[in-house]
């Protein structure tokens, strides 16, 4: 398929997913890296309490709160 034809399909809101190879696609700066952090027990209890209240895992709260703080600091 020529680029002009691909562009036209895209511009016409046609489904172009069949023409894309996303097997090696990645989102820059979104790769995951595991880190270990030690928290005092009282923090873990508070995190678990909040996680239960919101119905989400503890890790989700930590990620959201750290992301919010980093955005404020930027």
mmJSON file of the N, C-alpha and C atoms, coordinates in Angstrom:
{"data_MODEL":{"atom_site":{
"group_PDB":["ATOM","ATOM","ATOM","ATOM","ATOM","ATOM","ATOM","ATOM","ATOM","ATOM","ATOM","ATOM","ATOM","ATOM","ATOM","ATOM","ATOM","ATOM","ATOM","ATOM","ATOM","ATOM","ATOM","ATOM","ATOM","ATOM","ATOM","ATOM","ATOM","ATOM","ATOM","ATOM","ATOM","ATOM","ATOM","ATOM","ATOM","ATOM","ATOM","ATOM","ATOM","ATOM","ATOM","ATOM","ATOM","ATOM","ATOM","ATOM","ATOM","ATOM","ATOM","ATOM","ATOM","ATOM","ATOM","ATOM","ATOM","ATOM","ATOM","ATOM","ATOM","ATOM","ATOM","ATOM","ATOM","ATOM","ATOM","ATOM","ATOM","ATOM","ATOM","ATOM","ATOM","ATOM","ATOM","ATOM","ATOM","ATOM","ATOM","ATOM","ATOM","ATOM","ATOM","ATOM","ATOM","ATOM","ATOM","ATOM","ATOM","ATOM","ATOM","ATOM","ATOM","ATOM","ATOM","ATOM","ATOM","ATOM","ATOM","ATOM","ATOM","ATOM","ATOM","ATOM","ATOM","ATOM","ATOM","ATOM","ATOM","ATOM","ATOM","ATOM","ATOM","ATOM","ATOM","ATOM","ATOM","ATOM","ATOM","ATOM","ATOM","ATOM","ATOM","ATOM","ATOM","ATOM","ATOM","ATOM","ATOM","ATOM","ATOM","ATOM","ATOM","ATOM","ATOM","ATOM","ATOM","ATOM","ATOM","ATOM","ATOM","ATOM","ATOM","ATOM","ATOM","ATOM","ATOM","ATOM","ATOM","ATOM","ATOM","ATOM","ATOM","ATOM","ATOM","ATOM","ATOM","ATOM","ATOM","ATOM","ATOM","ATOM","ATOM","ATOM","ATOM","ATOM","ATOM","ATOM","ATOM","ATOM","ATOM","ATOM","ATOM","ATOM","ATOM","ATOM","ATOM","ATOM","ATOM","ATOM","ATOM","ATOM","ATOM","ATOM","ATOM","ATOM","ATOM","ATOM","ATOM","ATOM","ATOM","ATOM","ATOM","ATOM","ATOM","ATOM","ATOM","ATOM","ATOM","ATOM","ATOM","ATOM","ATOM","ATOM","ATOM","ATOM","ATOM","ATOM","ATOM","ATOM","ATOM","ATOM","ATOM","ATOM","ATOM","ATOM","ATOM","ATOM","ATOM","ATOM","ATOM","ATOM"],
"id":[1,2,3,4,5,6,7,8,9,10,11,12,13,14,15,16,17,18,19,20,21,22,23,24,25,26,27,28,29,30,31,32,33,34,35,36,37,38,39,40,41,42,43,44,45,46,47,48,49,50,51,52,53,54,55,56,57,58,59,60,61,62,63,64,65,66,67,68,69,70,71,72,73,74,75,76,77,78,79,80,81,82,83,84,85,86,87,88,89,90,91,92,93,94,95,96,97,98,99,100,101,102,103,104,105,106,107,108,109,110,111,112,113,114,115,116,117,118,119,120,121,122,123,124,125,126,127,128,129,130,131,132,133,134,135,136,137,138,139,140,141,142,143,144,145,146,147,148,149,150,151,152,153,154,155,156,157,158,159,160,161,162,163,164,165,166,167,168,169,170,171,172,173,174,175,176,177,178,179,180,181,182,183,184,185,186,187,188,189,190,191,192,193,194,195,196,197,198,199,200,201,202,203,204,205,206,207,208,209,210,211,212,213,214,215,216,217,218,219,220,221,222],
"type_symbol":["N","C","C","N","C","C","N","C","C","N","C","C","N","C","C","N","C","C","N","C","C","N","C","C","N","C","C","N","C","C","N","C","C","N","C","C","N","C","C","N","C","C","N","C","C","N","C","C","N","C","C","N","C","C","N","C","C","N","C","C","N","C","C","N","C","C","N","C","C","N","C","C","N","C","C","N","C","C","N","C","C","N","C","C","N","C","C","N","C","C","N","C","C","N","C","C","N","C","C","N","C","C","N","C","C","N","C","C","N","C","C","N","C","C","N","C","C","N","C","C","N","C","C","N","C","C","N","C","C","N","C","C","N","C","C","N","C","C","N","C","C","N","C","C","N","C","C","N","C","C","N","C","C","N","C","C","N","C","C","N","C","C","N","C","C","N","C","C","N","C","C","N","C","C","N","C","C","N","C","C","N","C","C","N","C","C","N","C","C","N","C","C","N","C","C","N","C","C","N","C","C","N","C","C","N","C","C","N","C","C","N","C","C","N","C","C","N","C","C","N","C","C"],
"label_atom_id":["N","CA","C","N","CA","C","N","CA","C","N","CA","C","N","CA","C","N","CA","C","N","CA","C","N","CA","C","N","CA","C","N","CA","C","N","CA","C","N","CA","C","N","CA","C","N","CA","C","N","CA","C","N","CA","C","N","CA","C","N","CA","C","N","CA","C","N","CA","C","N","CA","C","N","CA","C","N","CA","C","N","CA","C","N","CA","C","N","CA","C","N","CA","C","N","CA","C","N","CA","C","N","CA","C","N","CA","C","N","CA","C","N","CA","C","N","CA","C","N","CA","C","N","CA","C","N","CA","C","N","CA","C","N","CA","C","N","CA","C","N","CA","C","N","CA","C","N","CA","C","N","CA","C","N","CA","C","N","CA","C","N","CA","C","N","CA","C","N","CA","C","N","CA","C","N","CA","C","N","CA","C","N","CA","C","N","CA","C","N","CA","C","N","CA","C","N","CA","C","N","CA","C","N","CA","C","N","CA","C","N","CA","C","N","CA","C","N","CA","C","N","CA","C","N","CA","C","N","CA","C","N","CA","C","N","CA","C","N","CA","C","N","CA","C","N","CA","C","N","CA","C","N","CA","C","N","CA","C"],
"label_alt_id":[null,null,null,null,null,null,null,null,null,null,null,null,null,null,null,null,null,null,null,null,null,null,null,null,null,null,null,null,null,null,null,null,null,null,null,null,null,null,null,null,null,null,null,null,null,null,null,null,null,null,null,null,null,null,null,null,null,null,null,null,null,null,null,null,null,null,null,null,null,null,null,null,null,null,null,null,null,null,null,null,null,null,null,null,null,null,null,null,null,null,null,null,null,null,null,null,null,null,null,null,null,null,null,null,null,null,null,null,null,null,null,null,null,null,null,null,null,null,null,null,null,null,null,null,null,null,null,null,null,null,null,null,null,null,null,null,null,null,null,null,null,null,null,null,null,null,null,null,null,null,null,null,null,null,null,null,null,null,null,null,null,null,null,null,null,null,null,null,null,null,null,null,null,null,null,null,null,null,null,null,null,null,null,null,null,null,null,null,null,null,null,null,null,null,null,null,null,null,null,null,null,null,null,null,null,null,null,null,null,null,null,null,null,null,null,null,null,null,null,null,null,null],
"label_comp_id":["UNK","UNK","UNK","UNK","UNK","UNK","UNK","UNK","UNK","UNK","UNK","UNK","UNK","UNK","UNK","UNK","UNK","UNK","UNK","UNK","UNK","UNK","UNK","UNK","UNK","UNK","UNK","UNK","UNK","UNK","UNK","UNK","UNK","UNK","UNK","UNK","UNK","UNK","UNK","UNK","UNK","UNK","UNK","UNK","UNK","UNK","UNK","UNK","UNK","UNK","UNK","UNK","UNK","UNK","UNK","UNK","UNK","UNK","UNK","UNK","UNK","UNK","UNK","UNK","UNK","UNK","UNK","UNK","UNK","UNK","UNK","UNK","UNK","UNK","UNK","UNK","UNK","UNK","UNK","UNK","UNK","UNK","UNK","UNK","UNK","UNK","UNK","UNK","UNK","UNK","UNK","UNK","UNK","UNK","UNK","UNK","UNK","UNK","UNK","UNK","UNK","UNK","UNK","UNK","UNK","UNK","UNK","UNK","UNK","UNK","UNK","UNK","UNK","UNK","UNK","UNK","UNK","UNK","UNK","UNK","UNK","UNK","UNK","UNK","UNK","UNK","UNK","UNK","UNK","UNK","UNK","UNK","UNK","UNK","UNK","UNK","UNK","UNK","UNK","UNK","UNK","UNK","UNK","UNK","UNK","UNK","UNK","UNK","UNK","UNK","UNK","UNK","UNK","UNK","UNK","UNK","UNK","UNK","UNK","UNK","UNK","UNK","UNK","UNK","UNK","UNK","UNK","UNK","UNK","UNK","UNK","UNK","UNK","UNK","UNK","UNK","UNK","UNK","UNK","UNK","UNK","UNK","UNK","UNK","UNK","UNK","UNK","UNK","UNK","UNK","UNK","UNK","UNK","UNK","UNK","UNK","UNK","UNK","UNK","UNK","UNK","UNK","UNK","UNK","UNK","UNK","UNK","UNK","UNK","UNK","UNK","UNK","UNK","UNK","UNK","UNK","UNK","UNK","UNK","UNK","UNK","UNK"],
"label_asym_id":["A","A","A","A","A","A","A","A","A","A","A","A","A","A","A","A","A","A","A","A","A","A","A","A","A","A","A","A","A","A","A","A","A","A","A","A","A","A","A","A","A","A","A","A","A","A","A","A","A","A","A","A","A","A","A","A","A","A","A","A","A","A","A","A","A","A","A","A","A","A","A","A","A","A","A","A","A","A","A","A","A","A","A","A","A","A","A","A","A","A","A","A","A","A","A","A","A","A","A","A","A","A","A","A","A","A","A","A","A","A","A","A","A","A","A","A","A","A","A","A","A","A","A","A","A","A","A","A","A","A","A","A","A","A","A","A","A","A","A","A","A","A","A","A","A","A","A","A","A","A","A","A","A","A","A","A","A","A","A","A","A","A","A","A","A","A","A","A","A","A","A","A","A","A","A","A","A","A","A","A","A","A","A","A","A","A","A","A","A","A","A","A","A","A","A","A","A","A","A","A","A","A","A","A","A","A","A","A","A","A","A","A","A","A","A","A","A","A","A","A","A","A"],
"label_entity_id":["1","1","1","1","1","1","1","1","1","1","1","1","1","1","1","1","1","1","1","1","1","1","1","1","1","1","1","1","1","1","1","1","1","1","1","1","1","1","1","1","1","1","1","1","1","1","1","1","1","1","1","1","1","1","1","1","1","1","1","1","1","1","1","1","1","1","1","1","1","1","1","1","1","1","1","1","1","1","1","1","1","1","1","1","1","1","1","1","1","1","1","1","1","1","1","1","1","1","1","1","1","1","1","1","1","1","1","1","1","1","1","1","1","1","1","1","1","1","1","1","1","1","1","1","1","1","1","1","1","1","1","1","1","1","1","1","1","1","1","1","1","1","1","1","1","1","1","1","1","1","1","1","1","1","1","1","1","1","1","1","1","1","1","1","1","1","1","1","1","1","1","1","1","1","1","1","1","1","1","1","1","1","1","1","1","1","1","1","1","1","1","1","1","1","1","1","1","1","1","1","1","1","1","1","1","1","1","1","1","1","1","1","1","1","1","1","1","1","1","1","1","1"],
"label_seq_id":[1,1,1,2,2,2,3,3,3,4,4,4,5,5,5,6,6,6,7,7,7,8,8,8,9,9,9,10,10,10,11,11,11,12,12,12,13,13,13,14,14,14,15,15,15,16,16,16,17,17,17,18,18,18,19,19,19,20,20,20,21,21,21,22,22,22,23,23,23,24,24,24,25,25,25,26,26,26,27,27,27,28,28,28,29,29,29,30,30,30,31,31,31,32,32,32,33,33,33,34,34,34,35,35,35,36,36,36,37,37,37,38,38,38,39,39,39,40,40,40,41,41,41,42,42,42,43,43,43,44,44,44,45,45,45,46,46,46,47,47,47,48,48,48,49,49,49,50,50,50,51,51,51,52,52,52,53,53,53,54,54,54,55,55,55,56,56,56,57,57,57,58,58,58,59,59,59,60,60,60,61,61,61,62,62,62,63,63,63,64,64,64,65,65,65,66,66,66,67,67,67,68,68,68,69,69,69,70,70,70,71,71,71,72,72,72,73,73,73,74,74,74],
"pdbx_PDB_ins_code":[null,null,null,null,null,null,null,null,null,null,null,null,null,null,null,null,null,null,null,null,null,null,null,null,null,null,null,null,null,null,null,null,null,null,null,null,null,null,null,null,null,null,null,null,null,null,null,null,null,null,null,null,null,null,null,null,null,null,null,null,null,null,null,null,null,null,null,null,null,null,null,null,null,null,null,null,null,null,null,null,null,null,null,null,null,null,null,null,null,null,null,null,null,null,null,null,null,null,null,null,null,null,null,null,null,null,null,null,null,null,null,null,null,null,null,null,null,null,null,null,null,null,null,null,null,null,null,null,null,null,null,null,null,null,null,null,null,null,null,null,null,null,null,null,null,null,null,null,null,null,null,null,null,null,null,null,null,null,null,null,null,null,null,null,null,null,null,null,null,null,null,null,null,null,null,null,null,null,null,null,null,null,null,null,null,null,null,null,null,null,null,null,null,null,null,null,null,null,null,null,null,null,null,null,null,null,null,null,null,null,null,null,null,null,null,null,null,null,null,null,null,null],
"Cartn_x":[0.846,0.0,0.894,0.528,1.284,0.87,1.762,1.528,0.287,0.072,-1.088,-2.389,-2.435,-3.632,-3.843,-2.751,-2.813,-3.321,-2.754,-3.166,-4.639,-5.114,-6.519,-7.425,-7.056,-7.858,-7.906,-6.753,-6.682,-7.549,-7.398,-8.162,-9.665,-10.049,-11.466,-11.99,-11.192,-11.56,-11.798,-11.122,-11.221,-10.307,-10.616,-9.792,-8.51,-7.392,-6.105,-5.263,-5.824,-5.053,-4.491,-5.156,-4.668,-3.371,-3.09,-1.906,-0.729,-0.907,0.135,0.726,2.035,2.714,3.076,2.286,2.522,3.23,3.77,4.392,5.584,6.265,7.417,7.191,5.954,5.646,5.801,6.193,6.281,6.036,5.651,5.413,6.646,7.297,8.503,8.232,9.166,9.106,7.956,7.362,6.273,6.661,7.897,8.34,8.326,8.054,7.989,9.354,9.693,10.902,10.534,10.841,10.514,11.507,10.975,11.797,11.258,12.125,11.717,11.804,10.756,10.715,10.255,10.966,10.569,9.755,8.554,7.673,7.512,7.34,6.992,5.632,5.443,4.218,2.976,3.039,1.867,1.463,2.445,2.136,1.449,1.934,1.328,-0.115,-0.374,-1.751,-2.641,-2.129,-2.907,-3.126,-2.078,-2.214,-3.25,-3.197,-4.158,-5.579,-5.725,-7.049,-7.616,-6.788,-7.228,-7.485,-6.639,-6.833,-8.156,-8.447,-9.711,-10.898,-10.78,-11.863,-12.146,-11.083,-11.225,-11.438,-11.189,-11.348,-10.265,-9.05,-7.914,-6.741,-5.767,-4.587,-3.716,-2.988,-2.069,-1.12,-0.596,0.372,-0.217,-1.483,-2.127,-2.14,-2.453,-2.465,-1.069,-0.089,1.289,1.679,1.385,1.737,1.038,-0.242,-1.0,-0.472,-0.256,0.206,1.607,2.48,3.839,3.774,2.965,2.819,2.284,1.276,0.714,1.785,2.552,3.596,4.669,5.042,6.064,5.577,4.292,3.739,3.754,3.432,3.446,4.872,5.842,7.228,7.849,7.272,7.858,7.626],
"Cartn_y":[-1.171,0.0,1.239,2.185,3.436,4.345,5.231,6.125,6.987,7.429,8.275,7.527,6.241,5.429,5.207,4.933,4.751,6.032,7.167,8.458,8.738,8.392,8.631,7.786,6.508,5.642,6.225,6.674,7.266,8.522,9.39,10.642,10.402,9.291,8.944,8.141,8.08,7.356,5.863,5.296,3.854,3.135,1.885,1.071,0.693,1.193,0.915,-0.072,-0.63,-1.498,-2.722,-3.205,-4.373,-4.062,-2.812,-2.402,-2.047,-2.165,-1.785,-3.008,-3.007,-4.051,-3.443,-3.784,-3.221,-4.207,-5.274,-6.312,-5.784,-4.779,-4.235,-2.792,-2.37,-0.995,-0.833,0.343,0.659,2.152,2.521,3.919,4.449,5.455,5.992,6.439,6.167,6.536,5.878,4.835,4.129,2.701,2.305,0.971,0.838,-0.356,-0.614,-1.051,-0.636,-1.089,-1.31,-2.468,-2.8,-2.137,-1.53,-0.95,-1.436,-1.524,-1.916,-0.701,-0.483,0.627,0.085,0.447,0.037,1.158,0.805,1.749,1.337,2.298,1.948,1.245,0.404,-0.377,0.501,1.641,2.501,3.018,3.275,3.731,2.639,1.437,0.312,0.127,0.243,0.116,1.213,2.441,3.547,3.368,2.922,2.662,1.574,0.513,-0.585,-0.133,0.701,1.222,2.056,2.925,3.768,2.925,1.934,1.06,0.31,-0.176,-0.897,0.043,1.257,2.23,2.533,2.639,2.952,1.714,0.534,-0.696,-0.907,-0.501,-0.66,-1.276,-1.818,-2.358,-1.253,-1.602,-0.666,-0.032,-0.828,-0.337,0.782,0.685,1.717,3.059,3.043,4.29,4.899,4.083,4.582,5.218,4.544,5.081,6.417,6.489,7.721,8.85,8.598,9.651,10.139,9.217,9.627,10.428,9.978,10.705,12.104,12.237,13.56,14.484,13.959,14.768,15.18,14.275,14.593,15.652,15.585,16.619,17.985,18.018,19.289,19.855,18.977,19.419,19.862,19.425,19.757,21.194],
"Cartn_z":[0.0,0.0,0.0,-0.778,-0.838,0.311,0.682,1.799,1.579,0.343,0.062,0.345,-0.034,0.205,1.705,2.413,3.866,4.529,4.129,4.69,4.435,3.241,2.913,3.801,3.989,4.862,6.278,6.764,8.092,8.169,7.185,7.168,7.063,6.421,6.274,7.462,8.537,9.765,9.545,8.554,8.338,9.32,9.584,10.478,9.748,10.218,9.573,10.378,11.426,12.322,11.599,10.57,9.834,9.087,8.856,8.106,9.013,10.312,11.259,11.94,12.136,12.909,14.265,15.284,16.61,17.539,16.962,17.793,18.594,18.087,18.795,19.237,19.211,19.604,21.116,21.523,22.941,23.126,24.314,24.638,25.36,24.796,25.436,26.869,27.722,29.141,29.889,29.322,29.992,30.366,30.059,30.427,31.947,32.42,33.855,34.37,35.553,36.247,37.704,38.192,39.572,40.519,41.561,42.626,43.968,44.924,46.276,47.181,47.931,48.869,50.21,51.254,52.599,53.238,53.72,54.387,55.838,56.722,58.098,58.112,59.087,59.184,59.233,59.942,60.019,58.646,57.754,56.4,55.593,55.746,55.03,55.463,56.764,57.25,56.66,56.621,56.066,54.56,53.855,52.425,52.156,52.946,52.78,53.079,54.091,54.452,53.3,52.749,51.628,50.376,50.136,48.976,49.074,50.26,50.464,50.265,50.769,50.628,49.156,48.372,46.949,46.077,46.64,45.874,44.834,45.18,44.266,45.031,44.321,45.0,45.606,46.619,47.289,46.275,45.367,44.395,43.528,43.211,42.387,43.099,44.375,45.152,45.194,45.439,45.511,44.181,43.068,41.75,41.489,41.78,41.532,42.39,43.674,44.573,44.212,43.858,43.459,42.152,41.199,39.933,40.156,41.028,41.324,41.915,42.832,43.485,42.5,41.599,40.6,39.613,39.254,38.357,39.026,40.319,41.053,41.122,41.292,41.449,40.126,39.024,37.705,37.311],
"occupancy":[1.0,1.0,1.0,1.0,1.0,1.0,1.0,1.0,1.0,1.0,1.0,1.0,1.0,1.0,1.0,1.0,1.0,1.0,1.0,1.0,1.0,1.0,1.0,1.0,1.0,1.0,1.0,1.0,1.0,1.0,1.0,1.0,1.0,1.0,1.0,1.0,1.0,1.0,1.0,1.0,1.0,1.0,1.0,1.0,1.0,1.0,1.0,1.0,1.0,1.0,1.0,1.0,1.0,1.0,1.0,1.0,1.0,1.0,1.0,1.0,1.0,1.0,1.0,1.0,1.0,1.0,1.0,1.0,1.0,1.0,1.0,1.0,1.0,1.0,1.0,1.0,1.0,1.0,1.0,1.0,1.0,1.0,1.0,1.0,1.0,1.0,1.0,1.0,1.0,1.0,1.0,1.0,1.0,1.0,1.0,1.0,1.0,1.0,1.0,1.0,1.0,1.0,1.0,1.0,1.0,1.0,1.0,1.0,1.0,1.0,1.0,1.0,1.0,1.0,1.0,1.0,1.0,1.0,1.0,1.0,1.0,1.0,1.0,1.0,1.0,1.0,1.0,1.0,1.0,1.0,1.0,1.0,1.0,1.0,1.0,1.0,1.0,1.0,1.0,1.0,1.0,1.0,1.0,1.0,1.0,1.0,1.0,1.0,1.0,1.0,1.0,1.0,1.0,1.0,1.0,1.0,1.0,1.0,1.0,1.0,1.0,1.0,1.0,1.0,1.0,1.0,1.0,1.0,1.0,1.0,1.0,1.0,1.0,1.0,1.0,1.0,1.0,1.0,1.0,1.0,1.0,1.0,1.0,1.0,1.0,1.0,1.0,1.0,1.0,1.0,1.0,1.0,1.0,1.0,1.0,1.0,1.0,1.0,1.0,1.0,1.0,1.0,1.0,1.0,1.0,1.0,1.0,1.0,1.0,1.0,1.0,1.0,1.0,1.0,1.0,1.0,1.0,1.0,1.0,1.0,1.0,1.0],
"B_iso_or_equiv":[0.0,0.0,0.0,0.0,0.0,0.0,0.0,0.0,0.0,0.0,0.0,0.0,0.0,0.0,0.0,0.0,0.0,0.0,0.0,0.0,0.0,0.0,0.0,0.0,0.0,0.0,0.0,0.0,0.0,0.0,0.0,0.0,0.0,0.0,0.0,0.0,0.0,0.0,0.0,0.0,0.0,0.0,0.0,0.0,0.0,0.0,0.0,0.0,0.0,0.0,0.0,0.0,0.0,0.0,0.0,0.0,0.0,0.0,0.0,0.0,0.0,0.0,0.0,0.0,0.0,0.0,0.0,0.0,0.0,0.0,0.0,0.0,0.0,0.0,0.0,0.0,0.0,0.0,0.0,0.0,0.0,0.0,0.0,0.0,0.0,0.0,0.0,0.0,0.0,0.0,0.0,0.0,0.0,0.0,0.0,0.0,0.0,0.0,0.0,0.0,0.0,0.0,0.0,0.0,0.0,0.0,0.0,0.0,0.0,0.0,0.0,0.0,0.0,0.0,0.0,0.0,0.0,0.0,0.0,0.0,0.0,0.0,0.0,0.0,0.0,0.0,0.0,0.0,0.0,0.0,0.0,0.0,0.0,0.0,0.0,0.0,0.0,0.0,0.0,0.0,0.0,0.0,0.0,0.0,0.0,0.0,0.0,0.0,0.0,0.0,0.0,0.0,0.0,0.0,0.0,0.0,0.0,0.0,0.0,0.0,0.0,0.0,0.0,0.0,0.0,0.0,0.0,0.0,0.0,0.0,0.0,0.0,0.0,0.0,0.0,0.0,0.0,0.0,0.0,0.0,0.0,0.0,0.0,0.0,0.0,0.0,0.0,0.0,0.0,0.0,0.0,0.0,0.0,0.0,0.0,0.0,0.0,0.0,0.0,0.0,0.0,0.0,0.0,0.0,0.0,0.0,0.0,0.0,0.0,0.0,0.0,0.0,0.0,0.0,0.0,0.0,0.0,0.0,0.0,0.0,0.0,0.0],
"pdbx_formal_charge":[null,null,null,null,null,null,null,null,null,null,null,null,null,null,null,null,null,null,null,null,null,null,null,null,null,null,null,null,null,null,null,null,null,null,null,null,null,null,null,null,null,null,null,null,null,null,null,null,null,null,null,null,null,null,null,null,null,null,null,null,null,null,null,null,null,null,null,null,null,null,null,null,null,null,null,null,null,null,null,null,null,null,null,null,null,null,null,null,null,null,null,null,null,null,null,null,null,null,null,null,null,null,null,null,null,null,null,null,null,null,null,null,null,null,null,null,null,null,null,null,null,null,null,null,null,null,null,null,null,null,null,null,null,null,null,null,null,null,null,null,null,null,null,null,null,null,null,null,null,null,null,null,null,null,null,null,null,null,null,null,null,null,null,null,null,null,null,null,null,null,null,null,null,null,null,null,null,null,null,null,null,null,null,null,null,null,null,null,null,null,null,null,null,null,null,null,null,null,null,null,null,null,null,null,null,null,null,null,null,null,null,null,null,null,null,null,null,null,null,null,null,null],
"auth_seq_id":[1,1,1,2,2,2,3,3,3,4,4,4,5,5,5,6,6,6,7,7,7,8,8,8,9,9,9,10,10,10,11,11,11,12,12,12,13,13,13,14,14,14,15,15,15,16,16,16,17,17,17,18,18,18,19,19,19,20,20,20,21,21,21,22,22,22,23,23,23,24,24,24,25,25,25,26,26,26,27,27,27,28,28,28,29,29,29,30,30,30,31,31,31,32,32,32,33,33,33,34,34,34,35,35,35,36,36,36,37,37,37,38,38,38,39,39,39,40,40,40,41,41,41,42,42,42,43,43,43,44,44,44,45,45,45,46,46,46,47,47,47,48,48,48,49,49,49,50,50,50,51,51,51,52,52,52,53,53,53,54,54,54,55,55,55,56,56,56,57,57,57,58,58,58,59,59,59,60,60,60,61,61,61,62,62,62,63,63,63,64,64,64,65,65,65,66,66,66,67,67,67,68,68,68,69,69,69,70,70,70,71,71,71,72,72,72,73,73,73,74,74,74],
"auth_comp_id":["UNK","UNK","UNK","UNK","UNK","UNK","UNK","UNK","UNK","UNK","UNK","UNK","UNK","UNK","UNK","UNK","UNK","UNK","UNK","UNK","UNK","UNK","UNK","UNK","UNK","UNK","UNK","UNK","UNK","UNK","UNK","UNK","UNK","UNK","UNK","UNK","UNK","UNK","UNK","UNK","UNK","UNK","UNK","UNK","UNK","UNK","UNK","UNK","UNK","UNK","UNK","UNK","UNK","UNK","UNK","UNK","UNK","UNK","UNK","UNK","UNK","UNK","UNK","UNK","UNK","UNK","UNK","UNK","UNK","UNK","UNK","UNK","UNK","UNK","UNK","UNK","UNK","UNK","UNK","UNK","UNK","UNK","UNK","UNK","UNK","UNK","UNK","UNK","UNK","UNK","UNK","UNK","UNK","UNK","UNK","UNK","UNK","UNK","UNK","UNK","UNK","UNK","UNK","UNK","UNK","UNK","UNK","UNK","UNK","UNK","UNK","UNK","UNK","UNK","UNK","UNK","UNK","UNK","UNK","UNK","UNK","UNK","UNK","UNK","UNK","UNK","UNK","UNK","UNK","UNK","UNK","UNK","UNK","UNK","UNK","UNK","UNK","UNK","UNK","UNK","UNK","UNK","UNK","UNK","UNK","UNK","UNK","UNK","UNK","UNK","UNK","UNK","UNK","UNK","UNK","UNK","UNK","UNK","UNK","UNK","UNK","UNK","UNK","UNK","UNK","UNK","UNK","UNK","UNK","UNK","UNK","UNK","UNK","UNK","UNK","UNK","UNK","UNK","UNK","UNK","UNK","UNK","UNK","UNK","UNK","UNK","UNK","UNK","UNK","UNK","UNK","UNK","UNK","UNK","UNK","UNK","UNK","UNK","UNK","UNK","UNK","UNK","UNK","UNK","UNK","UNK","UNK","UNK","UNK","UNK","UNK","UNK","UNK","UNK","UNK","UNK","UNK","UNK","UNK","UNK","UNK","UNK"],
"auth_asym_id":["A","A","A","A","A","A","A","A","A","A","A","A","A","A","A","A","A","A","A","A","A","A","A","A","A","A","A","A","A","A","A","A","A","A","A","A","A","A","A","A","A","A","A","A","A","A","A","A","A","A","A","A","A","A","A","A","A","A","A","A","A","A","A","A","A","A","A","A","A","A","A","A","A","A","A","A","A","A","A","A","A","A","A","A","A","A","A","A","A","A","A","A","A","A","A","A","A","A","A","A","A","A","A","A","A","A","A","A","A","A","A","A","A","A","A","A","A","A","A","A","A","A","A","A","A","A","A","A","A","A","A","A","A","A","A","A","A","A","A","A","A","A","A","A","A","A","A","A","A","A","A","A","A","A","A","A","A","A","A","A","A","A","A","A","A","A","A","A","A","A","A","A","A","A","A","A","A","A","A","A","A","A","A","A","A","A","A","A","A","A","A","A","A","A","A","A","A","A","A","A","A","A","A","A","A","A","A","A","A","A","A","A","A","A","A","A","A","A","A","A","A","A"],
"auth_atom_id":["N","CA","C","N","CA","C","N","CA","C","N","CA","C","N","CA","C","N","CA","C","N","CA","C","N","CA","C","N","CA","C","N","CA","C","N","CA","C","N","CA","C","N","CA","C","N","CA","C","N","CA","C","N","CA","C","N","CA","C","N","CA","C","N","CA","C","N","CA","C","N","CA","C","N","CA","C","N","CA","C","N","CA","C","N","CA","C","N","CA","C","N","CA","C","N","CA","C","N","CA","C","N","CA","C","N","CA","C","N","CA","C","N","CA","C","N","CA","C","N","CA","C","N","CA","C","N","CA","C","N","CA","C","N","CA","C","N","CA","C","N","CA","C","N","CA","C","N","CA","C","N","CA","C","N","CA","C","N","CA","C","N","CA","C","N","CA","C","N","CA","C","N","CA","C","N","CA","C","N","CA","C","N","CA","C","N","CA","C","N","CA","C","N","CA","C","N","CA","C","N","CA","C","N","CA","C","N","CA","C","N","CA","C","N","CA","C","N","CA","C","N","CA","C","N","CA","C","N","CA","C","N","CA","C","N","CA","C","N","CA","C","N","CA","C","N","CA","C","N","CA","C","N","CA","C","N","CA","C"],
"pdbx_PDB_model_num":[1,1,1,1,1,1,1,1,1,1,1,1,1,1,1,1,1,1,1,1,1,1,1,1,1,1,1,1,1,1,1,1,1,1,1,1,1,1,1,1,1,1,1,1,1,1,1,1,1,1,1,1,1,1,1,1,1,1,1,1,1,1,1,1,1,1,1,1,1,1,1,1,1,1,1,1,1,1,1,1,1,1,1,1,1,1,1,1,1,1,1,1,1,1,1,1,1,1,1,1,1,1,1,1,1,1,1,1,1,1,1,1,1,1,1,1,1,1,1,1,1,1,1,1,1,1,1,1,1,1,1,1,1,1,1,1,1,1,1,1,1,1,1,1,1,1,1,1,1,1,1,1,1,1,1,1,1,1,1,1,1,1,1,1,1,1,1,1,1,1,1,1,1,1,1,1,1,1,1,1,1,1,1,1,1,1,1,1,1,1,1,1,1,1,1,1,1,1,1,1,1,1,1,1,1,1,1,1,1,1,1,1,1,1,1,1,1,1,1,1,1,1]
}}}
